[in-house]
Amino acid sequence: MMQISDNMRGAAFMTASMIAFTFNDTFLKGVALDVPLAQTLFVRGIGTVIGLAGIAYYLGQLRFNFSRKNWVLILVRAGAEVAAAYLFLTALFHMPLANVSAIMQAMPLSVALAGAVFLREPLGWKRLLAIGVGFLGVLSIVRPGTEGFNIYSAFVLAAVACVTVRDLAVRRMSRDVPSTLVALVAAAAVALSGGVITATQSWVPIDQAAGLNIAGATLFVVMGYVFSVVAMRTGEIGFVAPFRYASLIASLIMGYLVFGEWPRNITLLGAGIVVATGVFTIYREQVVARRLKRQALSPHAR
């Protein structure tokens, strides 16, 4: 019987995670015309919090004795998650699924650049060049100044910025902070924000079709969180992380099958550039990390 390596298992879980998140987006887009965004996030958030709380309890990660610094970072990440959710879903409700997903693929590029600027993480000329080319790919997707550009493209770019803040906060957290608990706090913040906004609006009755869509979104967003945590703990980050781009393929398929959407060729070209430069950036990040690790260990080896 063929043995499956940890890297291959991690890649499979990461792919499953990205597909699950894409299904979540598809279900949410399906209720865009029937239920207000805040109400949708509130109802989905209740189920998500229950699901993640159960998983955190089962894994023994439902603990809160962290330092003040870690709690500040957890709350910063939660705030960024709330902003990203509203920006991303507002754009998703008004743009093709694949277009939104293609712009979001710039996240590894923006995180690498922000890490160098704000956290003084090393960034060589090769990665810097790749980031520049990648952002040119983003511009070919957004196409500012053309008739294809709209305000919702800017919303997605703002969501990328919020996700960048979210991921930088995670990088500063101690390793003993459980990933599931961090996701739980973020999900609770999204649900709470939706509840507060919904309290100021008229409640819209949720019919059977909308209810099934929200239930489907809840199930798949929990699956996405769980699979992503398992993926990053199973294989090497450098091997597993590029499989995040499976979400773009899933978005192309779901956008076409469910909504009859297909991006323009220029959008597909830009998405290809973003993915290629993102994979290269992740690869170089791991090369640099291994080099720094060897340098740190070398004095002890003598």
Helices and strands as residue ranges (DSSP letters): H 6-30, H 37-58, H 68-92, H 97-104, H 107-118, H 125-142, H 151-172, H 179-199, H 208-234, H 237-240, G 241-245, H 246-259, H 265-301
